Amino acid sequence: MRRASGGGGCARAERGGDTLWVTDAARLRHKVRLLDIDAPESAQPFGAESTARLKALVGGRKVRVAGDGHDMYGRVLGVVWLDGEDVNLKMVRGKPGPVPGFP
């Protein structure tokens, strides 16, 4: 995950719908924060649904992360790709209720 893009590995969703762990080929674990989205935490309304959606999308599957630096907590900030599809966008489009700016 130290590269700007192209890193990846096996994913495991964290609590909340915007953070996951990715284990790379060297078996190093990287905490990844989905870039440009803010999902509810598990204790907030729709938090359990958001976590379940991320787990259903990426849990145990091989993903690619296009990283864009790190946040103040040391997490990789990036767009997560699965089978050529943008997981970040899927999470936003899957949120309950209307999402301004998205069809």
N, C-alpha and C positions, 0 to 999 in steps of 0.2 A: 504494500500500500504506500510505500515511500515514493513511488513514481507518480507523476501528475495524472496519468490515466493508464488503463489497461490492467491494473491489478485485480485479483479476484480469488475466489475459492468457494468453499462450502459455507452457506449462510445459516445462521440461527437467529431468530427474532428475539429481541429484548422486550422488556415490559414497555408498553407504549407502542405506537405505530410509526415511529420515526427513527428508531435506532435498532441496529442489529450487529451481531458479531459475524465476522468473516474469517475463516481459517484458511490460510493460503497453502500452497504446495509444500512449503517448508514447515508447516504445522504451527506457524505463528498466528496468533489471534489478534484481530484488529477490530476495534469498536468503530462502527460507521454510523454517522448521523446523516439521514437522507436530506440532501441539500434542498433548500427553498420550500420545505413544507414544515408545518407545525401540527402534529397530531396530538390528540388528548392523551394525558398520562393515564395509566391503568385505573386510578382511583377517581378520575373525572368522568363526567357523562360521556358515553360512547367510547371510553378508554378501552374497555374489554373487547368491544367490537373491532376497534382499530388494531389492537394487538393481535387478535385472532385473524384479521385480514392479512396482516403482514406475515404472520406465521404460515397461513395457507398459501400465500404467494411464493415465499422464498424458503421456508423451513426445510433444511437438509438438502437444498438444491445448489448447484454450482452457479454462482453469479459473477459478474464482472463489475468492478467499481471504477468509475471515472472520477478520480479524486480532485478536489479543489482546495487543498490546504487542510488545516486543522482548526478546531474551535478552541476556546479557552479551557476546555476539559480534556484536550488531547485527542478527541475523536476525529477520525477522518471525515471530512465533509465531502459528500459526493453523490453522484447519480448512480443508482444501482440498476444494472441491466441483467435481464434474465431472458434467454432465448431471443435476443434482439429487441426486447420490449423494455421500455422505461418503467421500472417499478415505482419510482417516485410519482410519476404521472398517474399510474394505476391507483396508487394510494389516494391521491387527491380526488380523482374521479369517483372513487368508491366511498368517499366520506358521506355520511348521512346529511341530507339537506342541500340547499343550493350552494354552489361554489362560484363566487363572482369571477368573471373573466374566463370561465371554462364552459364549453358547450355541454 
